[in-house]
């Protein structure tokens, strides 16, 4: 995930596109600063957040936290809401800028809405982005397939009452660990990555095994009709060896490790 900057009346608003949720998530403090022109938007938000909690507001329950780049170029956990919830925030804040802001949000979301009705637009955008980053055509095909398989898995999770963010992250980490013997952080350390996407730094072979693990998990929880976090986790874990054995067998036959230290930065240097 990468922090993007949107501009509204010369003011920057941080946002992140979450493919699993198929939506933009905006920094609440940035939105408040634009709408209220407050000199202390963080205090304004702290007071509003407290009020929402005291009133048992549904808006409070929908607050998520994502790491966003700050003015000091470091990443900090930031309160965010998706497009729909941000629109509800706008309605609760008396501001002359509310209406033009709604129009601006509609324009921001227009591209993604078009992609929902015509998925080829999203695919073309992804291909264009990866080509600009010097990825090979074969790798791009594998990456797009991995995104498709990941979507099937997260849709299945959602239907089975798995909570986004925390539980998604735990299950994702478990699946990766089951086939690779490494957690997400360990895998990223192995490749010398920091904030970069792990999957965007996987080789073709690594992507194949991760796809096998995620696709197997999807089929397993369907077959066992598992629901809720603990049940889904247990069902998935009982079959962890599917991708792991395939990986070990290939390594035995080829005498080569599937998991590579290669990352995108190193590959770019070779091309220059």
C-alpha positions as CSV (number, residue, x, y, z in Angstrom):
1,X,0.0,0.0,0.0
2,X,1.3,3.4,-0.9
3,X,0.1,6.8,0.4
4,X,-1.2,8.9,-2.4
5,X,-1.9,12.6,-2.3
6,X,-5.2,14.1,-3.5
7,X,-5.6,17.8,-3.9
8,X,-8.6,19.8,-2.9
9,X,-8.4,23.6,-3.1
10,X,-4.6,23.5,-2.9
11,X,-4.6,21.3,0.2
12,X,-3.2,17.8,0.3
13,X,-5.4,14.9,1.4
14,X,-3.7,11.5,2.0
15,X,-5.4,8.5,0.7
16,X,-4.7,4.8,0.1
17,X,-6.4,2.4,-2.4
18,X,-7.2,-1.0,-0.7
19,X,-7.8,-3.5,-3.5
20,X,-9.3,-6.1,-1.1
21,X,-12.0,-3.6,-0.1
22,X,-12.1,-2.1,-3.6
23,X,-12.2,1.4,-2.1
24,X,-10.2,4.5,-1.2
25,X,-9.4,5.2,2.4
26,X,-8.8,8.9,3.4
27,X,-7.0,10.5,6.3
28,X,-9.8,11.8,8.6
29,X,-7.6,14.6,10.0
30,X,-6.8,15.8,6.5
31,X,-10.5,15.9,5.6
32,X,-11.4,17.8,8.8
33,X,-8.7,20.3,8.1
34,X,-10.1,21.1,4.7
35,X,-13.7,21.2,5.8
36,X,-13.3,23.2,9.0
37,X,-10.2,25.2,8.2
38,X,-9.2,24.5,11.8
39,X,-5.7,25.5,12.9
40,X,-5.8,22.4,15.2
41,X,-7.5,19.7,13.1
42,X,-6.0,16.9,15.3
43,X,-7.7,18.4,18.4
44,X,-10.9,18.8,16.5
45,X,-10.8,15.2,15.5
46,X,-9.9,14.0,19.0
47,X,-13.0,15.8,20.4
48,X,-15.3,14.5,17.7
49,X,-13.9,11.0,18.0
50,X,-14.6,11.1,21.8
51,X,-18.1,12.3,21.1
52,X,-18.7,9.5,18.6
53,X,-17.5,6.9,21.1
54,X,-19.7,8.3,23.9
55,X,-22.7,8.2,21.6
56,X,-22.0,4.6,20.6
57,X,-22.0,5.9,17.0
58,X,-21.6,3.4,14.2
59,X,-19.0,5.9,12.7
60,X,-16.7,5.2,15.6
61,X,-16.8,1.4,14.9
62,X,-15.9,2.1,11.3
63,X,-12.6,3.9,12.1
64,X,-9.6,2.0,10.7
65,X,-5.9,2.7,11.0
66,X,-3.4,2.6,8.2
67,X,0.2,3.7,8.0
68,X,0.4,6.9,6.0
69,X,3.4,9.1,5.2
70,X,3.6,12.2,7.3
71,X,5.2,15.6,6.6
72,X,8.5,14.2,8.0
73,X,8.5,11.4,5.4
74,X,7.9,8.8,8.1
75,X,5.0,6.5,8.3
76,X,2.5,6.6,11.2
77,X,-0.7,4.9,12.0
78,X,-3.5,7.2,10.9
79,X,-7.2,7.2,11.4
80,X,-9.0,6.6,8.1
81,X,-12.4,6.1,6.7
82,X,-13.6,4.8,3.3
83,X,-15.4,7.0,0.8
84,X,-18.9,6.2,2.1
85,X,-18.1,6.9,5.7
86,X,-16.2,10.1,4.8
87,X,-19.4,11.3,3.1
88,X,-21.3,10.7,6.4
89,X,-18.6,12.8,8.2
90,X,-19.2,15.6,5.8
91,X,-22.9,15.6,6.6
92,X,-22.1,15.9,10.4
93,X,-19.8,18.9,10.0
94,X,-21.4,22.3,9.3
95,X,-19.3,23.7,6.5
96,X,-19.8,25.8,3.4
97,X,-17.3,23.5,1.6
98,X,-19.4,20.4,2.2
99,X,-21.2,20.4,-1.2
100,X,-18.1,21.1,-3.4
101,X,-16.3,18.5,-1.4
102,X,-18.9,15.9,-2.2
103,X,-18.5,16.7,-5.9
104,X,-14.8,16.4,-5.5
105,X,-15.1,13.0,-3.8
106,X,-17.4,11.8,-6.6
107,X,-14.7,12.8,-9.2
108,X,-12.0,11.0,-7.1
109,X,-14.2,7.8,-7.1
110,X,-15.3,8.0,-10.7
111,X,-12.3,6.2,-12.0
112,X,-12.8,3.3,-9.6
113,X,-16.5,3.1,-10.2
114,X,-15.9,2.8,-13.9
115,X,-13.4,0.0,-13.2
116,X,-16.1,-1.9,-11.2
117,X,-18.4,-1.8,-14.3
118,X,-15.5,-2.4,-16.7
119,X,-12.8,-4.5,-14.9
120,X,-10.6,-4.2,-18.0
121,X,-9.9,-0.6,-17.0
122,X,-8.4,-1.7,-13.7
123,X,-6.4,-4.4,-15.5
124,X,-5.0,-1.9,-18.0
125,X,-4.1,0.5,-15.2
126,X,-2.3,-2.2,-13.3
127,X,-0.4,-3.3,-16.4
128,X,0.6,0.2,-17.2
129,X,1.9,0.8,-13.7
130,X,4.0,-2.4,-13.6
131,X,5.5,-1.7,-17.1
132,X,6.6,1.7,-15.9
133,X,8.3,-0.2,-13.0
134,X,10.3,-2.4,-15.4
135,X,8.5,-5.6,-14.8
136,X,8.6,-8.3,-17.4
137,X,5.5,-9.3,-19.4
138,X,5.6,-12.8,-17.9
139,X,5.8,-11.5,-14.4
140,X,2.9,-9.1,-15.0
141,X,0.7,-11.9,-16.1
142,X,1.5,-13.9,-13.0
143,X,0.9,-10.9,-10.7
144,X,-2.5,-10.1,-12.2
145,X,-3.5,-13.8,-11.7
146,X,-2.3,-13.6,-8.1
147,X,-4.5,-10.5,-7.6
148,X,-7.5,-12.4,-9.0
149,X,-6.9,-15.4,-6.7
150,X,-6.4,-13.1,-3.7
151,X,-9.8,-11.4,-4.4
152,X,-11.5,-14.8,-4.5
153,X,-10.0,-15.6,-1.1
154,X,-10.9,-12.2,0.5
155,X,-14.4,-12.4,-0.9
156,X,-14.8,-15.8,0.7
157,X,-13.4,-14.5,4.0
158,X,-15.9,-11.6,3.9
159,X,-18.8,-14.0,3.3
160,X,-17.7,-16.0,6.3
161,X,-17.6,-13.1,8.8
162,X,-13.9,-12.5,8.8
163,X,-13.1,-9.0,10.0
164,X,-11.0,-6.9,7.6
165,X,-7.6,-5.5,8.5
166,X,-6.7,-7.4,11.7
167,X,-8.1,-10.8,10.9
168,X,-7.2,-10.6,7.2
169,X,-3.6,-9.7,8.1
170,X,-3.4,-12.6,10.6
171,X,-4.7,-15.2,8.1
172,X,-2.6,-13.8,5.3
173,X,0.5,-14.1,7.6
174,X,-0.4,-17.6,8.5
175,X,-0.9,-18.7,4.9
176,X,2.5,-17.3,3.9
177,X,4.2,-18.9,6.9
178,X,2.6,-22.3,6.2
179,X,4.1,-22.6,2.7
180,X,7.3,-20.5,3.0
181,X,8.3,-21.2,6.7
182,X,8.5,-17.4,7.1
183,X,6.2,-14.7,8.4
184,X,5.6,-11.6,6.3
185,X,8.1,-9.6,8.3
186,X,10.7,-12.4,8.1
187,X,10.1,-12.7,4.3
188,X,10.5,-9.0,3.8
189,X,13.7,-8.9,5.9
190,X,15.0,-11.8,3.8
191,X,14.5,-9.7,0.7
192,X,15.8,-6.5,2.4
193,X,12.4,-4.8,2.0
194,X,11.0,-2.1,4.2
195,X,7.7,-0.4,3.2
196,X,7.7,-2.1,-0.3
197,X,5.1,-4.6,-1.3
198,X,6.2,-8.2,-0.7
199,X,4.3,-9.6,-3.6
200,X,5.6,-7.0,-6.0
201,X,9.1,-8.2,-5.1
202,X,8.4,-11.9,-5.5
203,X,9.8,-13.9,-8.4
204,X,7.5,-15.8,-10.8
205,X,8.0,-19.0,-8.9
206,X,7.3,-17.4,-5.5
207,X,4.1,-15.9,-6.9
208,X,3.0,-19.4,-8.1
209,X,3.5,-21.0,-4.7
210,X,1.7,-18.2,-2.9
211,X,-1.2,-18.5,-5.4
212,X,-1.3,-22.2,-4.8
213,X,-1.5,-21.6,-1.0
214,X,-4.2,-19.0,-1.3
215,X,-6.2,-20.9,-3.9
216,X,-6.0,-24.1,-1.7
217,X,-7.2,-22.1,1.3
218,X,-10.2,-20.8,-0.6
219,X,-11.2,-24.3,-1.7
220,X,-10.6,-25.8,1.8
221,X,-12.9,-23.3,3.6
222,X,-15.5,-23.8,0.9
223,X,-15.4,-27.5,1.2
224,X,-15.6,-27.5,5.0
225,X,-18.0,-24.6,5.1
226,X,-16.0,-22.9,7.8
227,X,-17.3,-19.6,9.4
228,X,-15.8,-17.0,11.7
229,X,-12.1,-16.4,12.3
230,X,-11.1,-19.4,14.6
231,X,-13.0,-21.9,12.5
232,X,-11.5,-20.6,9.2
233,X,-8.0,-20.5,10.7
234,X,-8.3,-24.1,11.9
235,X,-9.7,-25.4,8.6
236,X,-6.9,-23.7,6.7
237,X,-4.2,-24.9,9.0
238,X,-5.2,-28.6,8.7
239,X,-4.2,-28.4,5.0
240,X,-1.1,-26.1,5.3
241,X,1.1,-28.8,3.8
242,X,-0.4,-28.7,0.3
243,X,1.8,-25.8,-0.9
244,X,4.6,-26.6,1.5
245,X,5.1,-30.2,0.2
246,X,4.9,-29.0,-3.4
247,X,7.7,-26.4,-2.6
248,X,9.9,-29.0,-0.9
249,X,9.5,-31.5,-3.7
250,X,10.5,-28.9,-6.3
251,X,13.5,-27.8,-4.3
252,X,14.6,-31.5,-4.0
253,X,14.2,-32.1,-7.7
254,X,15.9,-28.9,-8.9
255,X,18.3,-28.5,-6.0
256,X,17.4,-24.8,-5.9
257,X,15.5,-22.7,-3.3
258,X,12.1,-21.4,-4.3
259,X,12.4,-18.4,-2.0
260,X,14.8,-15.9,-3.5
261,X,16.6,-12.9,-2.0
262,X,15.9,-11.0,-5.3
263,X,13.9,-7.8,-5.0
264,X,12.6,-5.2,-7.5
265,X,15.4,-2.7,-6.6
266,X,18.1,-5.2,-7.5
267,X,16.4,-6.2,-10.8
268,X,16.1,-2.5,-11.8
269,X,19.9,-2.0,-11.2
270,X,20.6,-4.9,-13.6
271,X,18.5,-3.3,-16.3
272,X,20.3,0.0,-16.1
